Amino acid sequence: MKKKKREYQSSELVKSFARIHGFESKLVAFEIKDFLEEYLDESLFREIKSVNIEGRCVIIEINSPLLKHDFQLRKSFFLKKFQAQFGEDKFNDLQIL
């Protein structure tokens, strides 16, 4: 009797690899950046310098002072969006730099 080989989705392999090597939070940061790319206009998205996660805090660096101010005003809105999309237990704060 032949043993069936398990077929993996590429996303499953990437997540497993990230978990083993300890950079799961970077994958979530990429997913947040993808979410922002879909949510924002292309010109606004280009102003986002980086998205990182430290502890349970999402840190978004923005080049444009106007967009930075808009994000700061809507901080709780974006935090709730991220929590709804990626899990409430993953984040408890959002910093805009």
N, C-alpha and C positions, 0 to 999 in steps of 0.2 A: 504494500500500500504506500502510495506516494503522499508525502506531506505537502499540503498547500502552502505556497509562499504568500505571505501577507503583502498586499499591495498598499503602498503608502502614498498619500497625497503629498506633493512637494511642500505644501504649507505645514503639514504635520512634521515632516522631517526637519524643516527649518526651526520650528518651535521646540522640538525635542533637542536639537543641537544647541539652541540658545539656552535652554534650561540646564543642560549638562555643563556648558561653559560659562554660565552666569551672566549673560547679557540679554535676559528676557526684557528688561525695562527698555533697552534700546529698540527692540522690536516694537514695543507698544508706542514708543516715541515716534517711530516711523509711521505707525498706523494713525496716530494723532495728526501727524503732518499730512498724510493722505486725506484724512477727513477734512482738514482745513483747506486743502487744495480743491476739494469738491465743493466746500461750503462758500469759499471766498472767490471773488473775481480774480482773474489771472494777474492783473496788475497789482492787486493788493497782496496776493499770495507771494509774489516776488519780493515783497518787503520783509517777509519772515526769514530771519537769518538762521535760526535753529530752534529745535524742539528737543528738550531733554527731560529726564525724570530723575530726581534725586530724592530718595526715600519715598514718601507718598506725595511729593510735590511736583507738578508739571511746571517746567520753566520754559517760557517762550521768549526768544530774543527777536525784537522787531527793529528794523532800521528806521522806518518812518515815524516821526513824532506824532502825527495825526492818527495813524493806525494804532500806535502804542496807547494813546489816550483813549481811543474807542474800545480797545480790548480791556483797559483798566476800568472803564465805566461799565462794561458788560462782563466783568470777571465772573460773577456768580452764574450768569447765563452759560458761559463757556464751560465752567467747571461742572455744572449740572449736565450739559451735553456730553462731556467726556465721561462722566460717571455713568450716564445712561448707556452710552455706547460700549464702554470697556469695563464696567463694573464699579459699583459704588465703593467697594472696599479697597480699590487700587489707589485712589487719589483723595486727598482731603484739602489740598490747597493748589492754587495756581498763581505763579509769579510771572509778571510781564516785565521784561528788562529791555 
